Amino acid sequence: MTETDSTETLTGLFEQVARRLHSSGFAAQLFPAQWSALRYIHQAAVERRTSIDLARFQGLASGAVARTVRTLIEKGLVEKKGTIGRGRAEQLQLTEKGQQMLKRDPLRSLRRAMEDLSLHERAVLAKGLETAIDATRPQRDRL
């Protein structure tokens, strides 16, 4: 196998994983962006649990993320817990229902599979994924 064949194969594997992850994200009456928001709110530092920080993390416009957050609040999965810092940013927190929903996270099977990798394999995979993420960022974000 030549280097070109190898990178083409690897790129195809990335695409296949991305498609499967996206498809599996339509679970429990949530969309992939909503699952991503739940995961972010669960894992982010308390001072970063805001809609604007979520938008930056996801690389999306704040309006789209605000709609996602509003929907999660309407579904009873997320609640606002007051403002953070000197600004108007409102802290987001998972409700008990939101925490229970994460137990149904479609990424759980992938997480379990990753646990079977050695620390070195995880580090190499993480480096590759970070490279892929950087390569797919809009040009203006790479400057």
C-alpha positions in Angstrom: 0.0 0.0 0.0 1.4 3.4 -0.9 1.2 6.4 1.3 -1.5 8.0 -0.9 -3.6 4.8 -0.7 -3.1 4.8 3.1 -4.2 8.4 3.6 -7.2 7.9 1.2 -8.2 4.8 3.2 -7.8 6.7 6.5 -9.8 9.6 5.2 -12.5 7.2 4.1 -12.6 5.6 7.6 -12.9 9.1 9.2 -15.9 9.8 6.9 -17.5 6.4 7.7 -17.1 7.0 11.5 -18.5 10.6 11.2 -21.5 9.3 9.2 -22.2 6.6 11.7 -21.8 8.9 14.7 -24.2 11.4 13.1 -26.8 8.8 12.3 -26.6 7.4 15.8 -27.1 10.9 17.2 -30.8 10.7 16.3 -31.8 8.8 19.4 -34.2 9.3 22.3 -36.0 12.1 20.4 -32.9 14.3 20.3 -30.8 15.5 17.4 -27.0 15.2 17.2 -26.5 18.9 18.2 -28.7 18.4 21.3 -26.7 15.4 22.4 -23.5 17.3 21.8 -24.8 20.2 24.0 -25.8 17.8 26.8 -22.3 16.3 26.7 -20.7 19.7 26.7 -22.7 21.0 29.6 -22.0 17.8 31.6 -18.2 17.9 31.0 -17.3 21.7 30.8 -16.0 23.6 33.8 -18.8 25.4 35.6 -17.7 28.8 34.3 -17.7 27.6 30.7 -21.3 26.2 30.8 -22.8 29.0 28.8 -24.4 29.2 25.4 -21.6 31.3 24.0 -18.9 28.9 25.2 -21.0 26.0 23.8 -21.2 27.8 20.4 -17.4 28.3 20.4 -16.8 24.7 21.3 -19.1 23.5 18.5 -17.9 26.1 16.0 -21.5 27.2 15.4 -23.3 30.5 15.3 -24.7 31.6 18.6 -28.3 31.8 17.3 -28.3 28.1 16.3 -26.9 27.1 19.7 -29.4 29.4 21.5 -32.2 27.5 19.8 -30.7 24.1 20.8 -30.4 25.3 24.4 -33.9 26.6 24.4 -35.2 23.2 23.1 -33.2 21.4 25.8 -34.7 23.7 28.5 -38.2 23.1 27.1 -37.6 19.3 27.2 -36.6 19.7 30.9 -33.0 18.5 30.3 -31.2 21.7 31.0 -31.9 24.7 33.3 -30.4 28.2 33.7 -28.6 28.8 37.0 -28.0 32.6 37.0 -25.4 34.8 35.4 -21.7 34.2 35.3 -19.0 36.9 35.8 -19.7 40.5 34.9 -21.6 39.8 31.7 -25.0 38.5 30.9 -23.9 34.9 30.2 -26.2 32.5 31.9 -24.8 29.4 33.5 -26.4 26.2 32.2 -26.8 23.0 34.2 -28.2 19.6 33.5 -31.4 18.7 35.3 -31.8 15.3 36.8 -33.7 14.3 33.7 -30.8 15.5 31.6 -28.3 13.5 33.6 -30.5 10.4 33.2 -30.7 11.1 29.4 -26.9 11.0 29.2 -27.1 7.4 30.4 -28.7 6.7 27.0 -26.0 8.6 25.1 -25.5 6.9 21.7 -21.7 7.5 22.1 -21.5 5.1 25.0 -20.6 2.2 22.7 -17.8 4.2 21.1 -16.5 5.2 24.5 -16.4 1.5 25.6 -14.5 0.6 22.5 -12.0 3.3 23.1 -11.4 1.9 26.6 -9.9 -1.2 24.9 -7.1 0.9 23.3 -3.8 1.3 25.0 -2.8 4.7 26.3 -0.3 5.0 23.4 -3.0 4.1 20.9 -5.4 6.6 22.4 -2.7 9.3 22.2 -2.0 8.6 18.5 -5.7 8.5 17.7 -6.3 11.8 19.6 -3.5 13.4 17.6 -5.0 12.2 14.4 -8.5 13.5 15.4 -7.1 16.9 16.4 -5.4 17.1 13.1 -8.6 16.2 11.3 -10.6 18.8 13.3 -8.0 21.5 12.6 -8.1 20.6 8.9 -11.9 21.0 8.7 -12.1 24.3 10.5 -13.1 27.2 8.4 -10.1 29.0 7.0 -10.8 32.1 9.0 -10.5 30.1 12.3 -7.1 28.7 11.3 -5.3 32.0 11.1 
